[in-house]
Amino acid sequence: RASGYISTATTTTIDTGAGFIDEIFVVGGTLGNVTIYDNTAASGTILLPAVTPVAGGFLIKNCPYATGVTIVTAAATIIRWNVL
């Protein structure tokens, strides 16, 4: 359905409605906390609580969501995402 990159400290809604996270992968950058919500805002059901990621690792894979997906990056962490 959609894919993309995030490379700054930001709050990004990557999808709305129900779907499935294929993967969210950490490419590198300045590694800071990342939180992922099942919502169209940075609130509500948490799919992934705040974690400091490791470059070259997956944050989350094969995960359904009901409302949407919003990713909050606290630093210039570069992540690649794919949702189905």
N, C-alpha and C positions, 0 to 999 in steps of 0.2 A: 504494500500500500504506500509506504513512504520510508525514506531514509534521509540521513543528513549528519552534519557535524555540529558540535558546539565547541567553542575554543576560548570563551571568556567567562568571567564571573557573572552569572546571569540567572534569571528564571525563565525557562522556555517551555511552553506547551507544545509538545510534538505531535499530539493527536487528540481528537475529540471523539466521544462515543466509545462503544465497546470494541475491543480488538485483542491483539496478541503481540507481546514484545518478542521478536525473534532474538535480538541481542542488543545489549548496550556494552560497548567495548571501550576500554581506556587506551588511547593512543599515546598520550604523554602530556607534555606541558607542565605547568605549575600545579602540582597535585594538592588539591584541597578537598574539603568535605563535599560529597555529592549526596543529595537526597532525591528519591523518586516517589511521586505521589500518583495514586489512581484518582485523578481529578483534573479539571481544567484550570486549577489554581494551585498555589503552594500551600495546600491545607487538605484536611480530610484523611482518607485511608492512605497509609504509607506502604508502598511496595518494597522500598529499600530505605531503612533508616540511615541517618547521616554516617557515612564512612569515608575514610581517606583511602582512595583507590591506589592501586599499583599499576604502573605503566605496563601495557602488554597483557592485562587481565580483563576478564569480563566482570561487569558490575551485576548484570542480571541477564538470564537467558530463559527462553521458553516460559513466559509468564503472561497469563491472561489478565485483562483489566476491563472494568465495567463502564467507567465514566470518561476516561481520557488519560493522558500521561503528561505530567509536568515534571521537569527535571530542574533542580536547583543546584548550581555549581558555585561554590564559595571562592573559587580561585580560577585562574585561566587553565583549567584542566581540559585537555582536548579529548572529547569522546565522540565515538561514531555510534549511531543508533539505526536500527531497522525495526519497523513495526509492520505487522500483517493484518 
